[in-house]
Structure formats: structure tokens, C-alpha cells
Amino acid sequence: MKVICLIEISSCLVKHTEVTQKYISELTELKKSKDYMQPDKTYFCISYFFLRLFSLPDCH
């Protein structure tokens, strides 16, 4: 039982890491573009990241 739980936690952490890396790369791309100066787009990017982060099914 503990092994299964640890596997699920590990899987969840891997998914969080993948989402975080994707977010960082998207934010980097956004900084390179002129759209970075538009707060709406930056806010959308950050909101999307948190939405993805909290909606991972394995973490609940």
C-alpha cells in the first residue's frame, strides 16, 4: 500500500515538474516577444499555469 502511494506521489511530482518547466519556457518565449509588455497576456499565461497545476487529477 505504501509503495502504491509513493508511486502516485512520484507521478504527481513529475507532472508538476513538467508543467512548471513548460510554464517557464512559455514565459521565456513571452519575454522575448513584444507581447510581454501587454499585462493581459502575461496574466493569462500565469493564470493558465496555476489552473493546470491545480487541476492535475493525480494530486487530489
Secondary structure in CASP SS format (residue, H / E / C, confidence):
PFRMAT SS
TARGET T0000
AUTHOR 0000-0000-0000
METHOD secondary structure of the structure
MODEL  1
M C 1.00
K H 1.00
V H 1.00
I H 1.00
C H 1.00
L H 1.00
I H 1.00
E H 1.00
I H 1.00
S H 1.00
S H 1.00
C H 1.00
L H 1.00
V H 1.00
K H 1.00
H H 1.00
T H 1.00
E H 1.00
V H 1.00
T H 1.00
Q H 1.00
K H 1.00
Y H 1.00
I H 1.00
S H 1.00
E H 1.00
L H 1.00
T H 1.00
E H 1.00
L H 1.00
K H 1.00
K H 1.00
S C 1.00
K H 1.00
D H 1.00
Y H 1.00
M H 1.00
Q C 1.00
P H 1.00
D H 1.00
K H 1.00
T H 1.00
Y H 1.00
F H 1.00
C H 1.00
I H 1.00
S H 1.00
Y H 1.00
F H 1.00
F H 1.00
L H 1.00
R H 1.00
L H 1.00
F H 1.00
S C 1.00
L C 1.00
P H 1.00
D H 1.00
C H 1.00
H C 1.00
END
